[in-house]
Amino acid sequence: MFQIEVAGLVIRIENRYPDVRELCRDYITGDDRKADICVSVSEEELQTEIDKSPEYFFGKGYAEGVVAYEKISNALPAFDAFVMHGSVVEVDGGAYAFSAESGTGKTTHTRYWKEVLKNRVSVINGDKPILRFNAEFCDRCYQKSGKTFDSCSMATVPQIEDLDSCSTIQNSELSDSTGENPSNALSSDTLLVYGTPWCGKEGWNTNTCALLKALCLLERGEKNEIFPIDAFEHLGELMGHFHLPGNGQVDMLKLMQLIDRMVNIVPVYRLRCTNDISAAETAIKYFRL
């Protein structure tokens, strides 16, 4: 048994095999705080997961990690949090998310961002980040590189003429009852994205968090183009890019409410791109990074 801290939540994992502990090594917390979420995986559940794709069987330890994260994901909506299927990069303290159907090229696109921006960009998570509303910044994000709320958390999406009709993240004032800035709390409806150990075969993850500034839905195209879309007209499509809880109708309704909140404060874009570095250059230029 061990505990990790992810998205500001303490999660206890009653593991049977050492693989999942090794996977979570950068997120393990040594304190004895009460867990917000507790998960364990039975042998029957392991076998059920293995039977889904026996040709891709990597061992029971691997399967335990998969099932454990599914259970964690199912529990998150109760904490105003949810899992996205996609890749998220951080540039100058702001997070940019890319989501697409499997095989479209979000990993390749992320790699191109790394090639273009070099040490200005880091990958928060390459496959299954957690998004959470109104949480506190993790200590790593708040303290790293001397970044402050002005430069890290409260940066706005660039004011681009084409975005006049599209909602953008606005600067939020931070204050407590005394009028002073609190340590690392956010005051209005805000959405942070967090790294997790479950990050795809590339292993791209950082134990940090950042304010989500944009969500890009990737498509393959004959030319590179990016433009804002009306997220409310594409809610059905958006739902397919997030983990759907298997706990029943109540949890599904909660997820729908969270996604509705998300599209009210985070602009959504369609990014049609070719399979070369110019696709990343197009998006980076558009966001004025």
Residue frames relative to the residue before (quaternion, step in Angstrom):
aa qw qx qy qz dx dy dz
M 1.0000 0.0000 0.0000 0.0000 0.00 0.00 0.00
F 0.1071 0.7699 -0.6249 0.0729 3.56 -1.09 0.75
Q 0.3133 -0.7383 0.5652 0.1933 3.55 -1.31 0.29
I 0.1315 -0.7608 0.6310 0.0757 3.51 -1.16 0.73
E 0.2486 -0.7251 0.6103 0.1999 3.55 -1.30 0.31
V 0.0995 0.7729 -0.6117 0.1361 3.52 -0.66 1.21
A 0.8465 0.0521 -0.0686 0.5253 3.58 -0.92 0.91
G 0.6739 -0.5164 0.2876 0.4433 3.55 1.07 0.74
L 0.6206 0.5204 -0.3311 0.4841 3.57 1.30 0.23
V 0.3259 -0.7103 0.5880 0.2086 3.54 -1.10 0.76
I 0.0663 -0.8142 0.5759 -0.0313 3.54 -0.65 1.18
R 0.1902 -0.7756 0.5941 0.0970 3.56 -0.78 1.06
I 0.1153 -0.7854 0.6074 0.0297 3.54 -0.87 1.04
E 0.2148 -0.7619 0.6032 0.0982 3.55 -0.66 1.18
N 0.0328 -0.8632 0.5038 -0.0105 3.55 0.27 1.26
R 0.3623 -0.7068 0.5726 0.2031 3.53 -1.31 0.58
Y 0.7821 0.2471 -0.0961 0.5639 3.55 1.12 -0.74
P 0.5638 -0.6505 0.3944 0.3217 3.63 -1.08 0.65
D 0.4989 0.7029 -0.4154 0.2908 3.60 1.18 -0.45
V 0.6931 0.4812 -0.2946 0.4486 3.58 0.84 -0.96
R 0.6151 0.5302 -0.3533 0.4645 3.61 1.07 -0.62
E 0.6448 0.5068 -0.3160 0.4771 3.58 0.98 -0.81
L 0.6165 0.5504 -0.3349 0.4526 3.58 1.04 -0.79
C 0.7654 0.3920 -0.1741 0.4798 3.57 0.95 -0.95
R 0.3003 0.8256 -0.4588 0.1332 3.60 1.28 0.03
D 0.7068 0.4641 -0.2778 0.4560 3.62 0.98 -0.76
Y 0.7074 0.4383 -0.2499 0.4950 3.59 1.26 -0.13
I 0.4579 0.6978 -0.4447 0.3252 3.59 1.27 -0.06
T 0.1716 -0.7697 0.6088 0.0860 3.54 -1.00 0.90
G 0.3702 -0.7762 0.4774 0.1803 3.53 -0.85 0.98
D 0.5608 0.6179 -0.4022 0.3767 3.58 1.21 -0.13
D 0.4714 -0.6910 0.4866 0.2522 3.55 -1.32 0.21
R 0.1993 0.7938 -0.5463 0.1782 3.57 1.02 0.74
K 0.5693 -0.5835 0.4539 0.3597 3.53 -1.18 0.57
A 0.4467 -0.7139 0.4767 0.2523 3.56 -0.87 0.96
D 0.4123 -0.6816 0.5503 0.2502 3.54 -1.14 0.74
I 0.7827 0.1093 -0.0243 0.6123 3.56 1.09 -0.80
C 0.0812 -0.7785 0.6215 0.0335 3.58 -0.98 0.88
V 0.0125 0.8043 -0.5932 0.0325 3.58 -0.85 0.96
S 0.0257 0.7456 -0.6659 -0.0006 3.49 -1.29 0.59
V 0.2587 -0.7663 0.5751 0.1231 3.54 -1.19 0.58
S 0.3183 -0.7612 0.5381 0.1723 3.56 -0.72 1.09
E 0.6436 -0.5085 0.3937 0.4150 3.57 -1.26 0.28
E 0.6176 0.5395 -0.3475 0.4548 3.58 1.07 -0.68
E 0.6613 0.4946 -0.3068 0.4732 3.57 0.97 -0.83
L 0.6104 0.5411 -0.3461 0.4635 3.57 1.06 -0.68
Q 0.6838 0.4901 -0.2905 0.4559 3.55 0.85 -0.94
T 0.6164 0.5406 -0.3433 0.4582 3.57 1.04 -0.74
E 0.6572 0.4991 -0.3074 0.4738 3.58 0.98 -0.85
I 0.6494 0.5163 -0.3158 0.4604 3.59 0.95 -0.84
D 0.6703 0.5216 -0.2979 0.4358 3.58 0.98 -0.86
K 0.5430 0.6261 -0.4057 0.3853 3.60 1.19 -0.39
S 0.8009 -0.0130 0.0506 0.5966 3.58 0.97 -0.87
P 0.0875 -0.8512 0.5148 0.0534 3.60 0.48 1.14
E 0.6078 0.5682 -0.3614 0.4209 3.60 1.15 -0.50
Y 0.7251 0.3788 -0.2330 0.5258 3.59 1.25 -0.38
F 0.2941 0.7955 -0.4881 0.2062 3.57 1.21 0.43
F 0.1097 -0.8111 0.5742 0.0208 3.57 -0.73 1.14
G 0.7083 -0.4086 0.2596 0.5137 3.58 1.23 0.14
K 0.6269 -0.5692 0.3837 0.3685 3.54 -1.22 0.51
G 0.5975 0.5700 -0.3659 0.4293 3.58 1.09 -0.60
Y 0.6439 0.5065 -0.3067 0.4846 3.56 1.02 -0.82
A 0.6589 0.5155 -0.3029 0.4564 3.55 0.91 -0.94
E 0.6184 0.5482 -0.3481 0.4427 3.58 1.04 -0.73
G 0.6457 0.5209 -0.3193 0.4580 3.59 0.99 -0.77
V 0.6389 0.5307 -0.3190 0.4566 3.57 1.02 -0.83
V 0.7011 0.4604 -0.2709 0.4723 3.58 0.82 -1.00
A 0.6210 0.5466 -0.3473 0.4415 3.59 1.00 -0.78
Y 0.6936 0.4625 -0.2980 0.4650 3.60 0.88 -0.87
E 0.5932 0.5485 -0.3713 0.4576 3.58 1.09 -0.56
K 0.6605 0.4903 -0.3055 0.4796 3.58 1.00 -0.79
I 0.6198 0.5208 -0.3386 0.4796 3.58 1.03 -0.75
S 0.6570 0.5233 -0.3043 0.4493 3.57 0.91 -0.94
N 0.6467 0.5240 -0.3164 0.4550 3.57 1.01 -0.79
A 0.6969 0.4833 -0.2675 0.4574 3.58 1.10 -0.70
L 0.5553 0.6846 -0.3706 0.2926 3.60 1.13 -0.56
P 0.6206 0.5727 -0.3861 0.3713 3.67 0.81 -0.76
A 0.5883 0.5765 -0.3700 0.4297 3.61 1.12 -0.55
F 0.7217 0.3751 -0.2179 0.5395 3.58 1.27 -0.41
D 0.5254 -0.6490 0.3892 0.3891 3.59 1.24 0.50
A 0.5741 0.5607 -0.3758 0.4635 3.56 1.03 0.83
F 0.0066 0.7950 -0.6061 0.0235 3.56 -1.22 0.50
V 0.4502 -0.6941 0.5080 0.2398 3.55 -1.27 0.47
M 0.2085 -0.7637 0.6011 0.1092 3.54 -0.98 0.91
H 0.3247 -0.6909 0.6038 0.2294 3.55 -1.14 0.67
G 0.5349 0.6089 -0.4251 0.4029 3.55 -0.15 1.25
S 0.4733 -0.6403 0.5279 0.2955 3.50 -1.37 -0.07
V 0.1062 -0.7981 0.5921 0.0342 3.57 -1.02 0.82
V 0.1119 -0.7783 0.6155 0.0534 3.55 -0.91 0.97
E 0.2687 -0.7347 0.5977 0.1754 3.55 -1.26 0.49
V 0.0122 0.7788 -0.6255 0.0463 3.54 -0.86 1.03
D 0.8452 -0.0583 0.0011 0.5312 3.57 -0.73 1.07
G 0.7492 -0.4354 0.2094 0.4531 3.57 0.99 0.87
G 0.6838 0.4392 -0.2896 0.5056 3.60 1.24 -0.10
A 0.3555 -0.7509 0.5249 0.1853 3.58 -1.11 0.71
Y 0.1034 -0.7647 0.6353 0.0299 3.54 -1.07 0.90
A 0.1766 -0.8194 0.5432 0.0481 3.57 -0.65 1.16
F 0.1250 -0.7664 0.6273 0.0586 3.53 -1.14 0.80
S 0.0306 0.7954 -0.6037 0.0452 3.55 -0.78 1.01
A 0.0974 0.7881 -0.5968 0.1150 3.55 -1.07 0.76
E 0.6193 -0.4999 0.4320 0.4242 3.52 -1.29 0.19
S 0.6347 -0.5486 0.3837 0.3859 3.54 -1.15 0.64
G 0.7964 0.2869 -0.2298 0.4802 3.55 -0.94 0.95
T 0.5032 0.6674 -0.4220 0.3511 3.59 1.26 -0.08
G 0.5696 -0.6329 0.3636 0.3779 3.58 1.08 -0.66
K 0.2804 0.7786 -0.5276 0.1917 3.61 1.06 0.53
T 0.6224 0.5267 -0.3491 0.4618 3.60 1.07 -0.64
T 0.6485 0.5040 -0.3107 0.4784 3.57 0.97 -0.84
H 0.6478 0.5149 -0.3216 0.4602 3.57 0.95 -0.83
T 0.6313 0.5252 -0.3252 0.4690 3.57 1.01 -0.80
R 0.6384 0.5280 -0.3217 0.4585 3.57 0.98 -0.83
Y 0.6377 0.5220 -0.3284 0.4616 3.60 1.03 -0.74
W 0.6084 0.5337 -0.3567 0.4667 3.60 1.04 -0.69
K 0.6422 0.5211 -0.3172 0.4641 3.57 1.01 -0.83
E 0.6613 0.5081 -0.3098 0.4567 3.59 1.00 -0.79
V 0.6934 0.4786 -0.2814 0.4593 3.59 0.97 -0.84
L 0.8004 0.3302 -0.1518 0.4767 3.58 0.75 -1.08
K 0.2698 -0.8107 0.4856 0.1850 3.57 1.31 -0.19
N 0.8554 -0.1334 0.0768 0.4946 3.61 -0.80 -0.92
R 0.5166 0.6206 -0.4326 0.4010 3.61 1.23 0.11
V 0.7477 0.3648 -0.1952 0.5194 3.58 1.18 -0.45
S 0.0229 -0.7558 0.6531 0.0419 3.53 -1.19 0.63
V 0.4112 -0.6964 0.5291 0.2570 3.56 -1.14 0.60
I 0.3267 -0.7403 0.5557 0.1910 3.57 -0.63 1.10
N 0.7626 -0.1951 0.1338 0.6021 3.56 0.98 -0.86
G 0.3495 -0.7865 0.4815 0.1655 3.55 -0.92 0.91
D 0.8180 0.2450 -0.1130 0.5080 3.60 1.18 -0.12
K 0.8384 -0.0079 0.0608 0.5416 3.62 0.71 -1.02
P 0.0223 0.8164 -0.5750 0.0485 3.61 0.38 1.17
I 0.3759 -0.6818 0.5741 0.2536 3.53 -1.34 0.31
L 0.1706 -0.7498 0.6324 0.0939 3.54 -1.06 0.86
R 0.0341 0.8130 -0.5790 0.0511 3.58 -0.91 0.89
F 0.3993 -0.7251 0.5215 0.2069 3.52 -0.99 0.94
N 0.8942 0.0654 -0.0226 0.4423 3.50 -1.29 0.68
A 0.3771 0.6993 -0.5114 0.3275 3.56 1.00 0.81
E 0.5436 -0.5868 0.4742 0.3679 3.54 -1.31 0.13
F 0.5440 -0.5750 0.4867 0.3695 3.51 -1.22 0.49
C 0.4693 -0.6464 0.5143 0.3120 3.53 -1.02 0.78
D 0.6516 -0.5448 0.3573 0.3886 3.57 -1.18 0.57
R 0.6306 0.5520 -0.3485 0.4198 3.58 0.98 -0.81
C 0.6773 0.4762 -0.2946 0.4771 3.57 0.99 -0.85
Y 0.6891 0.5119 -0.2903 0.4228 3.55 0.87 -0.96
Q 0.7672 0.3937 -0.1926 0.4683 3.56 0.98 -0.82
K 0.5859 0.6476 -0.3769 0.3088 3.58 1.09 -0.63
S 0.8873 0.0735 -0.0553 0.4519 3.50 -1.22 0.71
G 0.5928 -0.6071 0.3656 0.3826 3.57 1.14 0.47
K 0.3697 0.7403 -0.4955 0.2643 3.60 1.21 0.30
T 0.1993 -0.7619 0.6055 0.1149 3.54 -1.11 0.72
F 0.7025 -0.4254 0.3264 0.4680 3.55 -1.26 -0.01
D 0.6234 0.5587 -0.3546 0.4166 3.59 1.00 -0.72
S 0.7784 0.3427 -0.1794 0.4944 3.59 0.94 -0.87
C 0.7533 0.3939 -0.2141 0.4811 3.58 1.12 -0.54
S 0.8338 0.2971 -0.1488 0.4408 3.53 0.39 -1.19
M 0.7940 0.3719 -0.1744 0.4482 3.53 0.92 -0.83
A 0.3301 0.7430 -0.5192 0.2635 3.57 1.17 0.38
T 0.3095 -0.7640 0.5371 0.1787 3.58 -1.00 0.77
V 0.5927 -0.5174 0.4626 0.4087 3.50 -1.33 0.27
P 0.5640 -0.6162 0.4149 0.3607 3.63 -0.88 0.84
Q 0.4340 -0.6880 0.5146 0.2709 3.56 -1.03 0.78
I 0.0238 0.8026 -0.5895 0.0882 3.54 -0.24 1.31
E 0.5783 -0.6321 0.3769 0.3522 3.58 -0.81 0.93
D 0.6615 0.5286 -0.3145 0.4290 3.58 0.95 -0.82
L 0.6893 0.5016 -0.2806 0.4411 3.60 1.20 -0.37
D 0.3217 0.7872 -0.4890 0.1942 3.59 1.23 0.13
S 0.7457 0.3881 -0.2201 0.4949 3.59 1.01 -0.79
C 0.6310 0.5330 -0.3244 0.4610 3.57 1.28 -0.02
S 0.4950 -0.6627 0.4688 0.3099 3.57 -0.96 0.85
T 0.0887 -0.7856 0.6106 0.0459 3.56 -1.10 0.73
I 0.5585 -0.5818 0.4673 0.3623 3.53 -1.26 0.39
Q 0.2125 -0.7967 0.5564 0.1025 3.55 -0.72 1.03
N 0.6054 -0.5259 0.4408 0.4033 3.54 -1.26 0.34
S 0.1923 -0.7749 0.5948 0.0939 3.57 -1.03 0.85
E 0.3801 -0.7103 0.5409 0.2416 3.54 -0.96 0.82
L 0.2289 -0.7713 0.5834 0.1111 3.53 -0.98 0.89
S 0.2577 0.7663 -0.5574 0.1890 3.54 -0.62 1.07
D 0.2614 -0.7263 0.6055 0.1937 3.53 -1.23 0.49
S 0.7763 -0.3622 0.2285 0.4626 3.56 -1.26 -0.13
T 0.6746 0.4824 -0.2972 0.4731 3.59 1.18 -0.40
G 0.5378 -0.6255 0.4023 0.3972 3.55 1.30 -0.18
E 0.5902 0.5582 -0.3701 0.4507 3.58 1.27 0.01
N 0.5713 -0.5791 0.4491 0.3695 3.55 -1.25 0.43
P 0.3821 -0.6999 0.5442 0.2608 3.62 -0.90 0.86
S 0.7401 -0.4392 0.2684 0.4328 3.57 -1.28 0.17
N 0.7919 -0.2290 0.1768 0.5377 3.59 0.54 -1.07
A 0.4004 0.7060 -0.4849 0.3256 3.57 1.01 0.82
L 0.3052 -0.7287 0.5834 0.1886 3.55 -1.23 0.52
S 0.4110 -0.7853 0.4249 0.1838 3.53 -0.90 0.95
S 0.7808 0.2729 -0.1617 0.5383 3.64 0.99 -0.64
D 0.7215 -0.4218 0.2975 0.4616 3.56 -1.30 -0.02
T 0.1181 0.8015 -0.5659 0.1532 3.56 -0.31 1.27
L 0.2387 -0.7742 0.5752 0.1130 3.54 -1.16 0.62
L 0.1196 -0.7907 0.5996 0.0324 3.54 -0.64 1.19
V 0.2293 -0.7422 0.6112 0.1518 3.55 -1.19 0.59
Y 0.1818 -0.8138 0.5514 0.0268 3.54 -0.90 1.05
G 0.4774 -0.6234 0.5384 0.3059 3.50 -1.23 0.58
T 0.0763 -0.7691 0.6324 0.0530 3.55 -1.24 0.52
P 0.6008 -0.5663 0.4042 0.3937 3.61 -1.18 0.33
W 0.6489 0.4917 -0.3153 0.4876 3.59 1.18 -0.49
C 0.1873 0.8494 -0.4425 0.2182 3.53 0.09 1.33
G 0.6545 -0.5229 0.3272 0.4372 3.61 1.16 0.32
K 0.7106 -0.5008 0.3054 0.3885 3.53 -1.30 0.33
E 0.6121 0.5593 -0.3615 0.4264 3.61 1.13 -0.49
G 0.3746 -0.7513 0.4694 0.2738 3.58 1.18 -0.46
W 0.3793 0.7371 -0.4822 0.2833 3.59 1.20 0.42
N 0.3804 0.6906 -0.5595 0.2555 3.58 -0.54 1.15
T 0.1092 -0.7605 0.6375 0.0580 3.53 -1.24 0.60
N 0.3889 -0.7151 0.5306 0.2365 3.56 -0.88 0.93
T 0.4479 0.6473 -0.4676 0.4023 3.52 0.32 1.34
C 0.2115 -0.7566 0.5933 0.1753 3.57 -1.28 -0.18
A 0.0201 -0.7826 0.6220 0.0125 3.55 -1.30 0.37
L 0.5765 -0.5757 0.4504 0.3653 3.54 -1.26 0.43
L 0.3864 -0.7222 0.5232 0.2352 3.58 -0.81 0.99
K 0.1758 -0.8255 0.5343 0.0466 3.55 -0.58 1.21
A 0.8112 -0.0369 0.0453 0.5819 3.61 1.10 -0.54
L 0.1718 -0.7429 0.6377 0.1095 3.54 -1.23 0.64
C 0.1177 -0.8031 0.5836 0.0237 3.56 -0.69 1.14
L 0.2208 -0.7451 0.6162 0.1279 3.56 -0.89 0.98
L 0.2593 -0.8124 0.5104 0.1107 3.54 -0.43 1.27
E 0.0170 0.7479 -0.6636 0.0065 3.50 -1.23 0.75
R 0.4579 -0.6352 0.5294 0.3263 3.56 -1.15 0.51
G 0.0285 0.8079 -0.5867 0.0486 3.54 -1.00 0.84
E 0.5812 -0.5833 0.4386 0.3601 3.53 -1.29 0.24
K 0.7699 0.1175 -0.0971 0.6197 3.57 1.29 -0.32
N 0.5243 -0.6355 0.4708 0.3155 3.55 -1.25 0.38
E 0.2150 0.7552 -0.6015 0.1473 3.54 -0.88 0.98
I 0.0687 -0.7803 0.6214 0.0161 3.53 -1.13 0.76
F 0.1179 0.7884 -0.5926 0.1159 3.56 -0.94 0.91
P 0.5384 -0.6257 0.4488 0.3424 3.59 -1.12 0.61
I 0.1597 -0.7672 0.6123 0.1048 3.56 -1.17 0.59
D 0.5150 -0.5961 0.5084 0.3477 3.54 -1.27 0.38
A 0.3323 -0.7937 0.4754 0.1832 3.56 -0.19 1.31
F 0.6251 0.5616 -0.3471 0.4164 3.58 1.05 -0.68
E 0.6539 0.4896 -0.3086 0.4873 3.56 1.20 -0.50
H 0.7412 0.3615 -0.1980 0.5299 3.58 1.27 -0.24
L 0.2358 0.8095 -0.5128 0.1617 3.60 1.15 0.51
G 0.6217 0.5497 -0.3428 0.4403 3.58 1.02 -0.76
E 0.6550 0.4962 -0.2941 0.4880 3.56 1.01 -0.86
L 0.6505 0.5311 -0.3153 0.4419 3.57 0.94 -0.90
M 0.6152 0.5711 -0.3551 0.4114 3.58 0.95 -0.83
G 0.6504 0.5438 -0.3114 0.4293 3.57 1.08 -0.69
H 0.6660 0.4967 -0.2996 0.4691 3.58 1.27 -0.20
F 0.6930 0.4180 -0.2705 0.5214 3.57 1.28 0.18
H 0.5777 -0.5745 0.4460 0.3705 3.55 -1.20 0.53
L 0.2458 -0.7673 0.5787 0.1261 3.56 -0.78 1.06
P 0.3888 -0.7492 0.4788 0.2414 3.60 -0.48 1.13
G 0.3232 -0.7684 0.5286 0.1600 3.52 -1.03 0.85
N 0.4522 0.7286 -0.4154 0.3033 3.56 1.26 0.40
G 0.7197 -0.4146 0.2638 0.4904 3.58 1.20 -0.12
Q 0.7655 -0.4159 0.2642 0.4137 3.52 -1.37 0.10
V 0.6248 0.5571 -0.3470 0.4229 3.58 0.99 -0.80
D 0.6895 0.4736 -0.2835 0.4689 3.59 0.89 -0.91
M 0.6216 0.5252 -0.3470 0.4661 3.59 1.06 -0.65
L 0.6326 0.5206 -0.3283 0.4702 3.58 1.01 -0.76
K 0.6331 0.5292 -0.3256 0.4616 3.57 1.01 -0.81
L 0.6419 0.5157 -0.3248 0.4653 3.60 0.94 -0.84
M 0.6458 0.5186 -0.3243 0.4570 3.59 0.93 -0.86
Q 0.6387 0.5171 -0.3251 0.4680 3.58 1.03 -0.75
L 0.6508 0.5158 -0.3154 0.4592 3.59 1.01 -0.81
I 0.6564 0.4941 -0.3164 0.4743 3.59 0.97 -0.81
D 0.6112 0.5395 -0.3437 0.4661 3.57 1.06 -0.72
R 0.6407 0.5040 -0.3163 0.4852 3.60 1.00 -0.79
M 0.6354 0.5551 -0.3317 0.4221 3.56 0.96 -0.87
V 0.7312 0.4388 -0.2629 0.4513 3.59 0.74 -1.01
N 0.5710 0.5746 -0.3862 0.4412 3.58 1.26 -0.10
I 0.7955 0.2787 -0.1418 0.5190 3.60 1.13 -0.52
V 0.7294 0.3554 -0.2248 0.5396 3.61 1.21 -0.30
P 0.3647 -0.7372 0.5197 0.2312 3.63 -0.67 1.01
V 0.2236 -0.7678 0.5922 0.0992 3.54 -1.08 0.85
Y 0.1204 -0.8102 0.5735 0.0163 3.56 -0.93 0.97
R 0.3247 -0.6610 0.6290 0.2488 3.51 -1.35 0.41
L 0.0570 -0.7924 0.6073 -0.0010 3.55 -0.78 1.08
R 0.0732 -0.7750 0.6277 -0.0007 3.55 -0.41 1.26
C 0.0672 0.8451 -0.5184 0.1123 3.53 -0.61 1.09
T 0.4470 -0.6379 0.5604 0.2815 3.48 -1.32 0.49
N 0.5416 -0.6360 0.4471 0.3199 3.54 -1.25 0.32
D 0.5863 0.5162 -0.4343 0.4485 3.57 0.52 1.19
I 0.7372 -0.4715 0.2763 0.3974 3.53 -1.31 0.30
S 0.5541 0.6200 -0.3981 0.3873 3.60 1.17 -0.44
A 0.5597 0.5982 -0.3935 0.4172 3.61 1.17 -0.45
A 0.6688 0.4731 -0.2915 0.4939 3.56 0.96 -0.86
E 0.6335 0.5384 -0.3342 0.4440 3.57 0.97 -0.81
T 0.6268 0.5397 -0.3319 0.4535 3.58 1.06 -0.75
A 0.6893 0.4720 -0.2818 0.4718 3.58 0.86 -0.96
I 0.6560 0.5190 -0.3115 0.4508 3.58 0.92 -0.89
K 0.6463 0.5016 -0.3157 0.4806 3.58 1.00 -0.79
Y 0.6354 0.5451 -0.3258 0.4394 3.58 0.98 -0.84
F 0.7336 0.3981 -0.2220 0.5040 3.57 0.97 -0.87
R 0.3902 -0.7587 0.4471 0.2687 3.58 1.33 0.10
L 0.3107 0.7590 -0.5032 0.2724 3.55 0.90 0.99
